[in-house]
Amino acid sequence: PLHLHPDRPTIDAVHALLGDTARQQIRAAIAAIEQRTAAELVVVVQRRSRVHALPSAVLGVGAALATQASLLFAEPEFPLDGLLALPLAAGLLAALVGRLERPQRRLTPASWRRRDVLLGAQATFYRRSLAHTRDRVGVLVYLALAERQCEVVADTGVLRARPIEAYDRAVADLDRAMARGGAPDAAARALLELGDVLARCL
């Protein structure tokens, strides 16, 4: 199955992986994989794993200070309430911008983003009951759009049977496809490569 989790609408463009064409491509890849392997595959497309406060804080404080400095050194005089209200308004607006996908990705440390994607994938794996398959062959492919990362969580039956190098290479290809923007064609091809590995061992 394929699960899409779009967040509330933002001014960011809708990601290609959330479109109908991508949905059809990924569902076709899943069907092709499950015809050749005993593994039970679930693909989750998540808009974002977590919204961090750091980008909003950096942009909000920076905008407030810059606005206040420009008012203090401006030629025309401003009333006292303007010196307080305008920096506050600028800071709040910049803090809202900090919640969008691009600032979140660029201003949040990579290690934090990787940890959040891993935790989101692990939580989803158990929430979807993939740990309860009969032969422990559940596989979750978690595609995080805002973070541009992929995490694959597999149950013990898969981990015992997998050829480690080929499996790790297929997972790395999925992660690279997401790092390059998550184009539907590239994601579907990388999924099929993972399916080839699963078909060999299960």
Solvent accessible surface area in square Angstrom, and as a share of the most:
residue,aa,sasa,rsa
1,P,81,0.51
2,L,13,0.06
3,H,50,0.22
4,L,36,0.18
5,H,58,0.26
6,P,88,0.55
7,D,66,0.34
8,R,206,0.75
9,P,134,0.85
10,T,49,0.29
11,I,152,0.77
12,D,34,0.17
13,A,90,0.70
14,V,118,0.68
15,H,35,0.16
16,A,59,0.46
17,L,0,0.00
18,L,20,0.10
19,G,28,0.27
20,D,100,0.52
21,T,96,0.56
22,A,1,0.01
23,R,78,0.28
24,Q,127,0.57
25,Q,56,0.25
26,I,0,0.00
27,R,122,0.44
28,A,61,0.47
29,A,5,0.04
30,I,9,0.04
31,A,53,0.41
32,A,39,0.30
33,I,0,0.00
34,E,69,0.31
35,Q,157,0.70
36,R,111,0.40
37,T,15,0.09
38,A,67,0.52
39,A,3,0.03
40,E,85,0.38
41,L,1,0.00
42,V,11,0.06
43,V,0,0.00
44,V,1,0.00
45,V,0,0.00
46,Q,42,0.19
47,R,12,0.04
48,R,20,0.07
49,S,31,0.20
50,R,131,0.48
51,V,50,0.29
52,H,15,0.07
53,A,81,0.63
54,L,65,0.32
55,P,0,0.00
56,S,19,0.13
57,A,52,0.41
58,V,74,0.42
59,L,56,0.28
60,G,8,0.08
61,V,92,0.53
62,G,37,0.36
63,A,29,0.22
64,A,26,0.20
65,L,111,0.55
66,A,63,0.49
67,T,33,0.19
68,Q,68,0.30
69,A,48,0.37
70,S,66,0.43
71,L,20,0.10
72,L,111,0.55
73,F,174,0.72
74,A,40,0.31
75,E,167,0.75
76,P,85,0.54
77,E,170,0.76
78,F,75,0.31
79,P,91,0.57
80,L,133,0.66
81,D,96,0.50
82,G,12,0.11
83,L,37,0.18
84,L,117,0.58
85,A,56,0.43
86,L,81,0.40
87,P,9,0.06
88,L,113,0.56
89,A,58,0.45
90,A,29,0.23
91,G,9,0.09
92,L,109,0.54
93,L,118,0.59
94,A,18,0.14
95,A,28,0.22
96,L,116,0.57
97,V,64,0.37
98,G,0,0.00
99,R,123,0.45
100,L,29,0.14
101,E,18,0.08
102,R,141,0.51
103,P,25,0.16
104,Q,11,0.05
105,R,38,0.14
106,R,180,0.66
107,L,65,0.32
108,T,5,0.03
109,P,54,0.34
110,A,62,0.48
111,S,79,0.51
112,W,96,0.34
113,R,40,0.14
114,R,87,0.32
115,R,105,0.38
116,D,8,0.04
117,V,0,0.00
118,L,66,0.33
119,L,99,0.49
120,G,18,0.18
121,A,0,0.00
122,Q,72,0.32
123,A,51,0.40
124,T,3,0.02
125,F,5,0.02
126,Y,145,0.55
127,R,158,0.58
128,R,80,0.29
129,S,59,0.38
130,L,10,0.05
131,A,12,0.09
132,H,146,0.65
133,T,17,0.10
134,R,224,0.82
135,D,84,0.43
136,R,102,0.37
137,V,12,0.07
138,G,0,0.00
139,V,0,0.00
140,L,0,0.00
141,V,0,0.00
142,Y,5,0.02
143,L,0,0.00
144,A,0,0.00
145,L,3,0.01
146,A,5,0.04
147,E,11,0.05
148,R,89,0.32
149,Q,16,0.07
150,C,3,0.02
151,E,34,0.15
152,V,19,0.11
153,V,24,0.14
154,A,13,0.10
155,D,8,0.04
156,T,58,0.34
157,G,8,0.08
158,V,0,0.00
159,L,72,0.36
160,R,184,0.67
161,A,41,0.32
162,R,63,0.23
163,P,47,0.30
164,I,103,0.52
165,E,138,0.62
166,A,10,0.08
167,Y,10,0.04
168,D,70,0.36
169,R,141,0.52
170,A,4,0.03
171,V,34,0.20
172,A,38,0.30
173,D,37,0.19
174,L,0,0.00
175,D,32,0.17
176,R,108,0.39
177,A,7,0.06
178,M,2,0.01
179,A,60,0.46
180,R,191,0.70
181,G,21,0.20
182,G,1,0.00
183,A,54,0.41
184,P,23,0.14
185,D,76,0.39
186,A,27,0.21
187,A,0,0.00
188,A,12,0.09
189,R,145,0.53
190,A,5,0.04
191,L,0,0.00
192,L,66,0.33
193,E,73,0.33
194,L,0,0.00
195,G,0,0.00
196,D,63,0.33
197,V,6,0.04
198,L,0,0.00
199,A,32,0.25
200,R,159,0.58
201,C,31,0.19
202,L,53,0.27
